[in-house]
Structure formats: C-alpha cells, structure tokens
Amino acid sequence: MLARILLIPFIILLFLFPLAGSSVFNYSPGDLNVSPIPPPVVFYDPNVPGVSVTLGPNSTSANVLVKASNAPYDILVNGEFNGPNPWIFIPGTVLTSAVVAPVYAGRVGVARISGTSPLGSNDIAFLYQTITWPSFPILSGLFEIEFCVDVAPLGFFGLYQYGIGYVIIDAATNLIVTQGGITNVVVNNVCTSLNWNTLSLGVNIGAMVPGNQYYFALQFRIREIFGSGYSVSFNVDNVSLILTPNQPVFQGIVLYANVSSGVYNSSLSLVSFSSVGVSDLNITLKNNTVAQYSSPLSIDNNVVVSSATSELIITPVPPGYYSLEIHLSSIVDIGGSISSTLYFIYRVNQGVYVYYPVNITVVDPPNRPLNPSAPPDRVYEFVVDPDPPFIDALADIN
C-alpha cells in the first residue's frame, strides 16, 4: 500500500518556532519571502517522432500519446550518430580512436574508428549498445550500414583486407547468438562524397528470444596483406537493425526524468488501464548512470502480468544527459489502442514516497511514423569499454 505522500516543502520561517537557549533573533517582516523549493525530480519530453508529451505544472506529471506502426523500424538508438550517444567503444591494439565527426566526406554525423600501425599489425575493434528484442512477433530483420574506409600506407604501397559487420550477443550468457558481415581487399583509398558503400544483410531473427536483452556490436577488422605499416579509418554514416512487425507496434523512449540533486529509488506502478482490441504493454526504467534496467511493468493480451517495475536508483548526470529513461514496448490491434494510468514513484527515505501521475496511451493512427525510436539532434562522444562482459566471446571472431 502507498505509505504517505511527501508534499513539496516551503522554506520554514524560523520566527514561527520557539528558539532553544537564551539567544534572541529579530526579523523584519518586510525582508521575508516565502517560495516553494523546486522538486528534485522532474520529467522531460524526449522529442521522439511518434510520441507526443504534455507535461503538467512543475513537470511533475505527464500525458503521453504514442503512435504505433506496422511499418519497418530501426531498434538501434542513434544509428545516425547525431544524437545522444548510447554507443560504447571497445578498442583494439591499432584501432584505438573513436570519435563523432559532425561532417565528413559529404555526410553529417559520422562515427570514425581509426588508428596507425607502423608494423602492419592485424586488428579488430567494436562499437556496441544494449538492445531489447521486441516481445511481439517479427516478420523479418535487416542489418544495413553505410560506410567508407580510408587506408593509407606509411611507405610507398600497401594492400589491405578489411572486414565490417555485426555481432549480436546474449546479455544473459555473454555468448554470440548470430553475426554477419563482409571482407574486402583494398589498395590505398581516400573517402569522398562519391565512394560510400551500402551493405544490407538479413538477420536470423529466430536466434533471439522475444523480450530478452542483447548486445549489438559493430565489428571493424583490418589486416595488412602487403606493406610496411598503415593508417586506417572506418567511417560509418548510418547503421540500422530494421525489424518488420506483423501488427502496429512501438518500441522506444517515451519520457525522460532528471534528478537535480540527491539519490532516489524510483519505480512505476499501474493504477488502471483500458483497451480497444487485444494489446500488449511493457514499460521499463533505465538508469543512465550505470545503464541498468528495471524489471518491466507488463500487460500481456489485456491481462496484467506485472503491475509495477522494480525499484531503480537514480542520481544526477552531467549536463546534456538524463538521469532516467522510461522505455515502452507495445503492440495493438489494427485500429486498436491501450490507455494506462500510472504512478511514477520515488522514495526519499525509508517509508516516505512521492507520486507523480503519468498517463500513457498507445494508438494505431491512420498516419504512422516510420521511425518511432529516432533520438533528438545532439552529438556526444563515445564511452570506452576495453573489457566488456562478453569480451571472451569476441576472442572467437576471426
């Protein structure tokens, strides 16, 4: 049961309270002001296509309208490399640099994985992010990437073999479940606006378990066939993991929350829901400080499976980032909808809670967005993780 509601406190006027000891304080009433203390946790609109957010007073309540779609959509976040960056870099011994170039070779938002080897060493490096495989049925999956490789010899001539592709790793077992890619042989090459390559590969969707979490990794390999050393840059403009559902669906971020100070335990609790047609709804919280997810609040075929998420600790983050993300995965019938009333709850200390009302409605509209999970338009650098939990599985890749 709900314990008690924490009201936003006002600055206490000390002269209203008796003072201990013999000290005496005088106050001039003309100098006193009473003002509310801003709430430490507030909501933000993520500006995601297909999601309309209306925030209440002080940004402590929200109404969210989500437009589902049965069009193919990309489940990767920031595959254009021009938004908040969920990609994490696993460096090699040669490929040790990963940056976002705002403009390069006629493209906007380019990931550049690069390095120099005076000895002509072979090397492999990765960019990865965590993905949640949809809990709804998927008809097909497609990996697409646009790339260009700069290779230059440190001597007069060089011949090189490069590889580029993807690896999907089970986050529970840290084992590779499926992968794909290509290898090419290239002589000296300089990227221009005219020589970008597009690679499209089918994905074995049967290798993934609905609702499970995976690591999706981009793979970059280089091998010198002949030469005396080289410099190389893998340049990636767009990368997508495109899934085609068989019903109107949505999977992505629907709301941000930020913490101004302090550490809090947060969760979501279902108050009520209604639907037109048969619907599924899964909502989770993500802590951006440690990239940790809560257990889901879940409705399956109009039946409540879990009425609340697990608690997740949230803390302040640097400017430009958000402490907490609310992720939604939903499927509705064609022409159907599901409406839910929730409480976003944060715990100040043992037994003291604050409740923010959140209403989320998912509809199948006549005009559906093509990419409901596209991020806002900002640029951030890559986080480097030389020793991810699945590093042993990567050692088996040739």
C-alpha positions as CSV (number, residue, x, y, z in Angstrom):
1,M,0.0,0.0,0.0
2,L,1.1,3.5,-0.5
3,A,2.8,4.8,2.6
4,R,2.4,8.6,2.6
5,I,2.7,11.4,0.1
6,L,5.6,13.8,0.5
7,L,4.5,17.3,-0.1
8,I,6.9,19.8,-1.7
9,P,8.2,21.8,1.4
10,F,8.2,25.5,1.7
11,I,11.1,27.5,3.4
12,I,10.3,27.5,7.0
13,L,10.1,30.8,8.7
14,L,12.2,30.4,11.8
15,F,10.5,33.1,13.8
16,L,7.3,30.9,13.9
17,F,9.1,28.4,16.0
18,P,10.3,28.8,19.6
19,L,14.1,29.1,19.9
20,A,16.1,26.9,22.3
21,G,18.5,28.5,24.7
22,S,18.7,32.2,25.6
23,S,19.6,33.6,22.1
24,V,17.2,36.2,20.7
25,F,16.7,36.9,16.9
26,N,14.9,39.8,15.4
27,Y,13.3,39.7,11.9
28,S,12.0,42.5,9.8
29,P,8.7,41.3,8.2
30,G,9.4,43.4,5.1
31,D,12.5,41.3,4.3
32,L,10.8,37.9,4.4
33,N,9.8,35.9,1.3
34,V,8.1,32.5,1.1
35,S,8.8,30.4,-2.0
36,P,8.4,26.7,-2.8
37,I,11.5,24.5,-3.2
38,P,11.7,23.1,-6.8
39,P,11.1,19.4,-7.0
40,P,14.3,17.4,-7.2
41,V,12.9,15.0,-9.9
42,V,11.2,16.3,-13.0
43,F,10.1,15.0,-16.4
44,Y,11.3,16.0,-19.9
45,D,9.8,15.5,-23.3
46,P,12.3,13.2,-25.3
47,N,11.2,14.8,-28.6
48,V,10.8,11.3,-30.2
49,P,8.8,11.1,-33.5
50,G,5.5,9.4,-32.9
51,V,5.4,10.4,-29.2
52,S,3.5,13.5,-28.0
53,V,4.2,14.6,-24.4
54,T,2.3,17.1,-22.4
55,L,3.9,18.0,-19.1
56,G,1.9,19.3,-16.1
57,P,2.8,22.1,-13.6
58,N,6.5,21.9,-12.4
59,S,7.0,19.0,-14.9
60,T,5.8,16.5,-12.2
61,S,3.1,14.9,-14.2
62,A,2.8,13.8,-17.9
63,N,0.3,12.7,-20.5
64,V,1.9,10.7,-23.3
65,L,0.3,9.8,-26.6
66,V,2.2,7.1,-28.6
67,K,1.5,6.3,-32.3
68,A,2.1,2.7,-33.1
69,S,3.2,1.5,-36.5
70,N,3.4,-1.7,-38.5
71,A,6.0,-0.2,-40.9
72,P,9.6,-1.4,-40.7
73,Y,11.5,0.4,-38.0
74,D,15.0,0.7,-36.5
75,I,15.5,-0.6,-33.0
76,L,19.0,0.9,-32.7
77,V,19.4,4.2,-30.9
78,N,21.4,6.9,-32.7
79,G,22.3,4.9,-35.8
80,E,22.8,8.3,-37.5
81,F,25.5,9.3,-34.9
82,N,23.8,12.7,-34.5
83,G,22.0,12.3,-31.1
84,P,22.7,11.3,-27.5
85,N,25.2,8.5,-27.8
86,P,24.5,5.0,-26.5
87,W,27.4,3.5,-28.4
88,I,30.3,2.1,-26.4
89,F,33.8,1.7,-28.0
90,I,35.9,-1.5,-27.5
91,P,39.3,-0.5,-28.8
92,G,41.8,-2.8,-30.3
93,T,45.6,-2.5,-30.3
94,V,45.7,-0.4,-33.6
95,L,42.1,0.8,-33.8
96,T,42.3,2.9,-30.6
97,S,40.4,6.1,-31.5
98,A,36.6,6.5,-31.8
99,V,35.1,10.0,-32.4
100,V,32.0,11.5,-33.9
101,A,32.8,13.8,-36.8
102,P,29.9,16.3,-37.3
103,V,30.7,16.5,-41.1
104,Y,33.0,14.2,-43.1
105,A,33.2,13.3,-46.8
106,G,29.8,14.9,-47.6
107,R,28.0,13.2,-44.7
108,V,26.6,14.6,-41.4
109,G,27.2,12.7,-38.2
110,V,30.0,10.1,-38.9
111,A,31.5,7.6,-36.5
112,R,35.2,7.3,-37.2
113,I,37.1,4.3,-35.8
114,S,40.8,4.8,-36.6
115,G,44.5,4.0,-35.8
116,T,48.0,3.7,-37.1
117,S,50.3,0.6,-37.2
118,P,53.9,1.1,-38.1
119,L,54.4,-2.7,-38.0
120,G,51.3,-3.6,-40.2
121,S,49.5,-5.5,-37.4
122,N,46.1,-7.1,-37.8
123,D,43.4,-5.7,-35.5
124,I,39.7,-5.7,-34.6
125,A,37.6,-3.2,-32.7
126,F,33.9,-2.7,-31.9
127,L,31.1,-0.3,-31.2
128,Y,28.2,-1.7,-29.2
129,Q,24.9,-0.8,-27.5
130,T,22.3,-2.7,-25.4
131,I,19.1,-3.6,-27.2
132,T,15.9,-5.3,-26.1
133,W,14.4,-7.7,-28.6
134,P,10.7,-6.9,-29.1
135,S,8.2,-9.1,-27.3
136,F,5.9,-9.0,-30.2
137,P,6.1,-11.2,-33.4
138,I,8.6,-10.0,-36.0
139,L,8.3,-11.0,-39.7
140,S,11.9,-10.1,-40.8
141,G,15.1,-8.4,-39.7
142,L,17.7,-6.5,-41.8
143,F,21.1,-5.0,-40.9
144,E,22.1,-2.0,-43.0
145,I,25.2,0.1,-42.8
146,E,26.7,2.9,-44.9
147,F,30.5,3.1,-44.6
148,C,33.7,4.2,-46.2
149,V,37.2,3.1,-45.4
150,D,40.3,5.4,-45.5
151,V,43.5,3.4,-45.8
152,A,47.0,4.9,-46.5
153,P,50.4,3.2,-46.4
154,L,53.2,4.5,-44.3
155,G,55.5,3.5,-47.1
156,F,55.0,3.7,-50.9
157,F,52.4,1.0,-51.3
158,G,50.1,-1.2,-49.4
159,L,47.5,-3.9,-49.9
160,Y,44.9,-4.5,-47.2
161,Q,41.9,-6.6,-46.3
162,Y,39.2,-5.1,-44.1
163,G,36.0,-6.5,-42.6
164,I,32.9,-4.9,-41.4
165,G,29.7,-6.4,-40.0
166,Y,27.6,-7.0,-36.9
167,V,27.6,-9.4,-33.9
168,I,24.6,-10.0,-31.6
169,I,25.5,-11.3,-28.1
170,D,23.1,-12.6,-25.4
171,A,23.3,-10.3,-22.4
172,A,22.4,-13.1,-20.0
173,T,25.0,-15.7,-21.2
174,N,27.5,-13.3,-22.9
175,L,27.6,-15.7,-25.9
176,I,27.3,-14.8,-29.6
177,V,23.8,-15.8,-31.0
178,T,24.2,-14.5,-34.6
179,Q,26.5,-12.4,-36.7
180,G,27.1,-11.3,-40.3
181,G,29.5,-9.2,-42.4
182,I,31.8,-8.9,-45.4
183,T,35.5,-8.8,-46.1
184,N,37.1,-6.8,-49.0
185,V,40.6,-6.3,-50.3
186,V,41.6,-2.7,-51.0
187,V,44.6,-0.7,-52.1
188,N,45.1,2.9,-50.9
189,N,41.7,4.5,-50.5
190,V,40.5,8.0,-49.7
191,C,36.8,8.6,-48.8
192,T,34.9,11.2,-50.8
193,S,31.2,12.0,-51.1
194,L,31.1,9.7,-54.1
195,N,32.5,6.4,-52.8
196,W,30.4,5.5,-49.7
197,N,29.3,1.8,-49.6
198,T,25.9,0.4,-48.5
199,L,25.8,-3.1,-47.0
200,S,22.5,-4.9,-46.4
201,L,22.3,-8.3,-44.7
202,G,19.4,-10.4,-43.5
203,V,19.3,-11.1,-39.7
204,N,18.5,-14.5,-38.2
205,I,15.5,-13.3,-36.1
206,G,14.9,-16.9,-34.9
207,A,18.2,-16.7,-32.9
208,M,16.7,-14.1,-30.5
209,V,14.2,-14.7,-27.7
210,P,11.3,-12.2,-27.5
211,G,11.7,-9.7,-24.6
212,N,15.4,-10.6,-23.9
213,Q,18.3,-8.2,-23.8
214,Y,21.3,-8.4,-26.2
215,Y,24.5,-6.5,-27.0
216,F,24.5,-5.3,-30.6
217,A,28.1,-4.7,-31.8
218,L,29.5,-3.2,-35.0
219,Q,32.7,-5.0,-36.0
220,F,35.7,-3.4,-37.7
221,R,38.7,-5.6,-38.8
222,I,41.9,-4.7,-40.7
223,R,44.8,-6.9,-42.0
224,E,47.8,-5.8,-44.0
225,I,48.5,-8.2,-46.8
226,F,51.5,-6.3,-48.1
227,G,53.2,-3.1,-47.0
228,S,55.2,-1.6,-44.2
229,G,52.5,-0.2,-41.9
230,Y,49.4,1.9,-42.5
231,S,46.9,4.4,-41.1
232,V,43.2,3.5,-41.4
233,S,39.8,5.0,-40.6
234,F,36.4,3.2,-40.7
235,N,33.8,5.8,-41.3
236,V,30.2,5.0,-40.6
237,D,27.3,7.3,-41.5
238,N,24.2,5.2,-40.9
239,V,23.6,1.9,-39.3
240,S,20.3,0.2,-38.7
241,L,18.8,-3.0,-37.4
242,I,15.4,-2.8,-39.2
243,L,12.6,-5.1,-37.9
244,T,9.2,-5.6,-39.6
245,P,6.4,-6.4,-37.2
246,N,3.2,-8.0,-38.2
247,Q,1.0,-5.6,-36.2
248,P,1.1,-1.9,-35.2
249,V,3.9,-1.7,-32.6
250,F,6.1,0.9,-30.8
251,Q,9.4,0.4,-29.0
252,G,11.4,3.3,-27.7
253,I,11.8,6.1,-25.2
254,V,8.6,7.9,-24.2
255,L,9.7,10.1,-21.3
256,Y,12.9,11.4,-19.6
257,A,13.4,12.2,-15.9
258,N,16.2,14.2,-14.4
259,V,17.5,14.5,-10.8
260,S,18.9,17.8,-9.7
261,S,20.5,16.5,-6.5
262,G,20.5,13.5,-4.2
263,V,20.0,9.8,-4.7
264,Y,16.5,8.3,-5.0
265,N,14.8,4.9,-5.6
266,S,12.3,5.1,-8.4
267,S,9.7,2.8,-9.8
268,L,6.5,2.8,-11.9
269,S,3.2,1.4,-10.6
270,L,0.0,0.6,-12.6
271,V,-3.2,2.3,-11.4
272,S,-5.6,1.2,-14.2
273,F,-5.8,0.5,-17.9
274,S,-8.3,0.1,-20.7
275,S,-8.0,-1.1,-24.3
276,V,-9.8,-1.4,-27.6
277,G,-8.9,-4.8,-29.1
278,V,-6.1,-7.0,-27.8
279,S,-3.0,-5.2,-26.6
280,D,0.4,-5.9,-25.0
281,L,2.3,-3.2,-23.0
282,N,5.7,-3.4,-21.4
283,I,7.3,-0.4,-19.6
284,T,10.8,-0.3,-18.0
285,L,13.0,2.2,-16.4
286,K,16.6,2.7,-17.4
287,N,19.3,4.3,-15.1
288,N,21.7,6.2,-17.5
289,T,24.4,6.4,-14.8
290,V,25.2,2.6,-15.0
291,A,22.9,1.6,-18.0
292,Q,20.8,-0.6,-15.7
293,Y,17.2,-1.6,-16.5
294,S,14.3,-2.3,-14.1
295,S,12.1,-5.3,-14.4
296,P,9.1,-4.4,-16.6
297,L,5.5,-3.4,-15.8
298,S,3.7,-5.8,-18.1
299,I,0.3,-6.3,-19.7
300,D,0.0,-9.4,-22.0
301,N,-3.1,-9.9,-24.1
302,N,-5.0,-7.5,-21.9
303,V,-4.0,-9.4,-18.7
304,V,-1.8,-7.7,-16.1
305,V,1.3,-9.8,-15.7
306,S,3.3,-7.4,-13.5
307,S,1.6,-4.2,-12.1
308,A,4.9,-2.5,-11.2
309,T,8.6,-2.2,-12.2
310,S,11.3,-3.0,-9.8
311,E,13.0,-0.1,-8.0
312,L,15.9,1.6,-9.7
313,I,18.4,4.1,-8.1
314,I,18.6,7.4,-10.0
315,T,21.3,10.1,-9.5
316,P,22.3,13.4,-11.1
317,V,24.1,13.2,-14.5
318,P,26.3,15.7,-16.5
319,P,24.5,18.5,-18.5
320,G,23.1,17.3,-21.7
321,Y,22.2,13.8,-20.4
322,Y,19.2,12.5,-18.5
323,S,19.2,10.5,-15.2
324,L,16.3,8.2,-16.2
325,E,14.6,7.0,-19.3
326,I,11.1,5.4,-19.5
327,H,11.1,2.8,-22.3
328,L,7.9,1.4,-23.8
329,S,7.2,-1.6,-25.9
330,S,3.7,-2.1,-27.1
331,I,1.6,-3.9,-29.7
332,V,-2.1,-3.1,-30.5
333,D,-4.6,-4.5,-33.0
334,I,-5.1,-2.6,-36.3
335,G,-7.4,0.3,-35.3
336,G,-6.9,-0.6,-31.6
337,S,-5.4,1.2,-28.6
338,I,-4.4,0.8,-24.9
339,S,-4.6,3.5,-22.3
340,S,-2.8,3.2,-18.9
341,T,-2.7,5.4,-15.8
342,L,0.5,5.0,-13.8
343,Y,2.3,6.4,-10.8
344,F,6.0,7.3,-11.1
345,I,7.2,6.9,-7.6
346,Y,10.4,7.9,-6.0
347,R,11.4,7.1,-2.4
348,V,13.1,9.9,-0.4
349,N,13.9,7.6,2.6
350,Q,12.5,4.5,4.2
351,G,8.7,4.8,4.0
352,V,8.5,8.3,2.5
353,Y,7.3,8.4,-1.1
354,V,6.4,10.9,-3.8
355,Y,3.9,10.1,-6.5
356,Y,3.8,11.6,-10.0
357,P,0.8,10.8,-12.2
358,V,1.7,9.6,-15.8
359,N,-0.9,8.7,-18.4
360,I,0.3,6.7,-21.5
361,T,-1.9,5.9,-24.5
362,V,-0.8,3.8,-27.4
363,V,-2.9,4.1,-30.6
364,D,-2.9,2.8,-34.2
365,P,-3.3,6.0,-36.1
366,P,-4.1,6.3,-39.9
367,N,-0.7,8.1,-40.5
368,R,2.1,6.1,-38.9
369,P,5.7,7.3,-38.3
370,L,8.4,5.3,-40.0
371,N,11.0,5.5,-37.2
372,P,9.4,5.9,-33.8
373,S,12.7,5.5,-31.9
374,A,14.8,8.2,-33.6
375,P,16.8,10.3,-31.0
376,P,17.0,14.1,-30.6
377,D,19.5,16.0,-32.6
378,R,22.6,16.4,-30.4
379,V,26.2,15.0,-30.6
380,Y,28.2,13.3,-27.8
381,E,31.4,11.3,-27.7
382,F,31.8,7.6,-27.3
383,V,32.3,5.9,-23.9
384,V,35.3,3.5,-24.0
385,D,35.0,0.0,-22.5
386,P,38.1,-2.1,-23.2
387,D,36.8,-5.1,-21.1
388,P,33.0,-5.6,-21.7
389,P,31.3,-8.7,-20.0
390,F,31.3,-10.5,-23.3
391,I,35.0,-10.0,-24.2
392,D,35.7,-13.7,-24.2
393,A,33.1,-14.3,-26.9
394,L,34.7,-11.7,-29.1
395,A,38.0,-13.5,-29.0
396,D,36.5,-16.3,-31.2
397,I,35.8,-13.9,-34.1
398,N,38.3,-14.1,-36.9
